[in-house]
Amino acid sequence: MKTLKQYCVYEAKGFSRLIPYLIVLQYDGLYDLNDVVAAPVVKATRIKGIPVLNPKIEIDAQPFFVQVEKLSALNKRNFGELVGDFDEQFYEFTKSIDRLFSGI
């Protein structure tokens, strides 16, 4: 079974070209599950990001937003090749998830 790492971005498989990447937000110690909680990563030109809800990341020197408000459980087969590890931005992702669920 494929192991996916938290805060890593992977190529999206089975989605439109509007969603080129997915970021894993779920703790990676739950590797026995077939599904993982993830959010779409879209080009910054596609949406007007909300700073506290849509963390900005760069992939190949291009700006992207993480759409935390669209997180969902996705089957591991929807994740392609590893694109990058964004573990250093964990605080921004956690803050966005807290805002989404708790308003804080």
N, C-alpha and C positions, 0 to 999 in steps of 0.2 A: 504494500500500500504506500502511496506517495506521501512523503512527509513535507508539509508546508510550514515555513517559519513565520512567526508573528512579525508584522511590520515589513515584510518583504513584498515586493511588487512582482507579479507574474504576468505574462502575456495572457489575455483573455481568449478562451476558446469557446466558440458557439455563440458569440455576441456580435452585434453589428459593429461596423468600423467606428462608430461613435464611442464605443467603450473598448479601447485598445488594451487596457490593463486592469488588473484587480489587485487590491492590497489585502493581505490577511490581517485581520484585527484580533482574531481569537488566539488564546494561549496555545503555543505549539506543543505543549506537553500532552494535549488530548489527541495524539496522533492516531488512535484507533478508530476515530470517527470517520465516516465516509464523507461527511459534509463539514465545511468550515465557515465561520462567519467572516465575511469579507465585504469590501465596498468597491464600487467602480472608481477608476482613476481616468479622468477625462482631460482633454486639452483645455488649458485656461481660456482659450478663445471661444469655447463652446458654452460656457455658463458664466454667470456673474457670481463669483464665489463670495460667500459670507465668511470673513476671516476666522471667527471662532468655530464655525461649523465645517468649513471646507479647507483643511490644511493644504498649503501649497508645497509641491515637491518639484524637483527638476529631474527629468530623464533625458539623457543625451543633450543637455544644455537647453532643453525646451521646458516651459512651465506647464504644470498640470495641477488640477485640483482633485483632492480625494472627496468623494461625495458620501460623507458619513451618514447623511440622512437617508441614503439608499442602501444601507447595509442589509445583507441578507445571508441566509445559509445557502451555500453553493456546493455542489458535488465537486470532489477533487478533480474529476475529469475536465472541468471547466478551466483549469489552470495549466498554462503552457510553461514555457521556459522562464527561468528566473531572470528578471530584469535588473533588480537592485534591492539592496537592504537599506531601509530607512529607520533602523532602530534608534538612531540618534535623535529622531523627532518624536519619540514615544510620548513625550509630555504633550505635544500638540494634538496627537491622536486621542490620547486619554481625555484631554480637556474638551475636545469636540464630542466625544461619546458622552461625557458627563453633561454637557450642555443639551445634547439631544434628549437624554433620558431624565435628567434632574433639573435642568434649567440653570445649573450653576456653572 
